[in-house]
Amino acid sequence: MDIEKANDEAVNRMMEARPMLVGMGKAIDVIPGMRDDLLLHAGPPITWERASGPMRGAITGALIYEGKATSMEEAQKLVESGAVKLEPCHHHLSVGPMAGVTSPSMWVYIVENKTHGNKTFSNVNEGYGKVLRYGAYSDEVLERLRWLNEVMSPVLAKAIEMSGWLDMRSLLSVALHMGD
């Protein structure tokens, strides 16, 4: 297949896709291959040594959030020893923004493409300011993560469950026209 045909097919599959928000769950329960000793990260495969400063901060924050580390030094030791593994989100049908990291107990969205039958997963957006996806891991950031995972996500998951599903294209269309 030549490049032009491959590009046409890729564009057609994107245009035919019907992404539906069908639920939420903890990463460990819904993401294929997720384990207690695994962190998923945005971008290509990395090691601690090759991780950017923000990515190291996000890894540290995720390990503190999970109760596995208390400092960047402890996080580094865990990753370098192999006690905690780093794998790209896309190796697990997932996405992560910026220096985004998904840890086992974090809640994620479950999006199903109704046209082609595939599923993907995305962590919950933390909002603006000091956030994990920018590499911050202060007490304020960790408290926001706890609130997202213990309070907001279970409520949002119940709302999605009650509605059955939400059409992502419709949601994006409304969002794009909110300022009109």
Salt bridges, closest charged atoms under 4 A:
GLU16 OE1 - HIS116 NE2 3.73
ASP37 OD1 - ARG35 NE 2.90
GLU87 OE2 - ARG35 NH2 3.75
GLU87 OE1 - HIS92 NE2 2.46
GLU112 OE1 - LYS114 NZ 3.77
GLU126 OE2 - ARG133 NH1 3.98
GLU143 OE1 - ARG146 NH1 3.67
GLU161 OE2 - LYS158 NZ 3.51
ASP167 OD2 - ARG18 NH2 2.81
